[in-house]
Amino acid sequence: MAWELDGQSVAVEQALAGGAPQSVGWFRFYFEDQRWEWSDQVQRMHGYTPGTVAPTTELVIAHKHPDDRDHVTANINDILNRRRAFSTRHRIVDTRGAVRHVVVVGDQLCDDRGEVIGTHGFYVDITPLRARDSEDAITARVNEIAERRGVIDQTKGMLMLVYGIDEDAAFRLLKSLSQVHNMKLAVVAEQIAKDFSELSRESIVSRSSFDALLLSVHERAPGA
């Protein structure tokens, strides 16, 4: 489940234009030379003016909250060794010392031959929101949201609930997935709503399960 390099950059930048600019941003991490790329939004999340920083693994780790640093370091090592999709929720400390809560969701980054050469995905800034609901509450409320009118509004609500983001960020995330995979917004939204509703019927639901469905939605959507 790899996204096109150029297509992702352009589509995500377009999807994130306007609204709250720091809610969602993209990143790439190349394994061979451990080279990182951050979108303007991710640079701002860390307190930098876009274009003034060249992120490195050391810098990425240095910005993690001291209590989360070991966990994130272990996660990066696991990504390097296993080369698989991942998701994590942790805190970062920006250049001014402000603490931000972020959700990071990453997928395999492949070259033209299909070989995994890195990881790429999204940072979602959830700082304004309070502690998330329990997994049981998420399961119950996803079913309630499924009753709302309009598949796009329905799916935005699900993304807001599961990832703790506001409505604008949820729409931009949904729109970016639509553009990256060159699929109609309504088609992507309908498939995500269907996937999330079916998953929420399980007795135990982890957020990583939602992550996996979100990252692979294009594989199940009509016309895929």
ZIDA-V62280 format. One record per residue. N is the residue number from 1. RES is the residue in one letter. PHI is phi in whole degrees, -180 to 180 (* if undefined). NEAR is the number of other ideal C-beta (glycine too) atoms within 8 Angstrom. Layout:
N/RES/PHI/NEAR
N/RES/PHI/NEAR
//
This chain:
1/M/*/9
2/A/-106/8
3/W/-100/11
4/E/-68/7
5/L/-60/8
6/D/-65/6
7/G/-61/11
8/Q/-65/12
9/S/-59/10
10/V/-65/8
11/A/-65/11
12/V/-68/15
13/E/-60/10
14/Q/-66/8
15/A/-68/11
16/L/-90/13
17/A/-68/6
18/G/82/3
19/G/69/9
20/A/-82/7
21/P/-70/9
22/Q/-101/8
23/S/-71/13
24/V/-138/13
25/G/-150/16
26/W/-111/15
27/F/-143/15
28/R/-136/11
29/F/-138/14
30/Y/-95/11
31/F/-68/10
32/E/-58/5
33/D/-110/4
34/Q/49/9
35/R/-97/6
36/W/-109/13
37/E/-132/8
38/W/-120/12
39/S/-71/13
40/D/-55/11
41/Q/-65/14
42/V/-69/12
43/Q/-60/15
44/R/-65/13
45/M/-56/14
46/H/-88/12
47/G/96/8
48/Y/-103/9
49/T/-73/6
50/P/-51/7
51/G/90/6
52/T/-105/6
53/V/-137/9
54/A/-113/3
55/P/-64/8
56/T/-126/8
57/T/-59/8
58/E/-61/6
59/L/-68/10
60/V/-56/12
61/I/-68/11
62/A/-61/6
63/H/-84/9
64/K/-76/14
65/H/-58/10
66/P/-51/5
67/D/-75/5
68/D/-108/10
69/R/-63/10
70/D/-63/6
71/H/-62/9
72/V/-68/13
73/T/-60/10
74/A/-64/8
75/N/-67/10
76/I/-63/11
77/N/-62/8
78/D/-66/9
79/I/-63/13
80/L/-64/8
81/N/-82/6
82/R/-97/6
83/R/53/9
84/R/-131/6
85/A/-65/11
86/F/-154/11
87/S/-151/11
88/T/-152/9
89/R/-124/9
90/H/-158/12
91/R/-113/11
92/I/-120/12
93/V/-117/10
94/D/-81/11
95/T/-66/6
96/R/-96/5
97/G/90/6
98/A/-78/7
99/V/-95/9
100/R/-120/11
101/H/-97/11
102/V/-131/14
103/V/-111/12
104/V/-119/14
105/V/-121/12
106/G/-127/13
107/D/-126/12
108/Q/-66/10
109/L/-108/14
110/C/-116/9
111/D/-88/6
112/D/-65/3
113/R/-93/5
114/G/87/6
115/E/-84/6
116/V/-75/8
117/I/-115/9
118/G/176/9
119/T/-137/14
120/H/-151/12
121/G/171/10
122/F/-127/13
123/Y/-100/13
124/V/-120/15
125/D/-83/13
126/I/-113/12
127/T/-51/8
128/P/-67/4
129/L/-96/9
130/R/-83/3
131/A/-52/2
132/R/-75/6
133/D/-69/6
134/S/-67/5
135/E/-61/9
136/D/-64/6
137/A/-66/8
138/I/-59/15
139/T/-59/11
140/A/-68/9
141/R/-77/10
142/V/-61/14
143/N/-63/11
144/E/-66/7
145/I/-63/11
146/A/-61/11
147/E/-84/5
148/R/-69/8
149/R/-76/4
150/G/85/6
151/V/-65/9
152/I/-69/11
153/D/-63/9
154/Q/-60/14
155/T/-71/15
156/K/-58/13
157/G/-62/11
158/M/-65/14
159/L/-64/13
160/M/-61/12
161/L/-70/12
162/V/-69/11
163/Y/-103/11
164/G/67/11
165/I/-117/15
166/D/-85/10
167/E/-65/7
168/D/-63/9
169/A/-65/14
170/A/-63/15
171/F/-67/10
172/R/-67/13
173/L/-65/15
174/L/-63/16
175/K/-66/10
176/S/-66/15
177/L/-63/13
178/S/-61/12
179/Q/-74/12
180/V/-60/12
181/H/-97/11
182/N/54/5
183/M/-127/11
184/K/-62/6
185/L/-57/10
186/A/-65/8
187/V/-67/12
188/V/-63/16
189/A/-62/14
190/E/-64/11
191/Q/-69/12
192/I/-63/15
193/A/-61/13
194/K/-64/8
195/D/-62/11
196/F/-66/15
197/S/-65/11
198/E/-66/7
199/L/-66/11
200/S/-68/12
201/R/-80/6
202/E/-71/8
203/S/-69/2
204/I/-126/5
205/V/-128/11
206/S/-101/7
207/R/-66/11
208/S/-62/7
209/S/-67/10
210/F/-64/12
211/D/-57/11
212/A/-61/9
213/L/-67/12
214/L/-63/10
215/L/-72/11
216/S/-115/9
217/V/-58/14
218/H/-67/11
219/E/-79/7
220/R/-112/8
221/A/-64/13
222/P/-53/5
223/G/89/5
224/A/-69/6
//
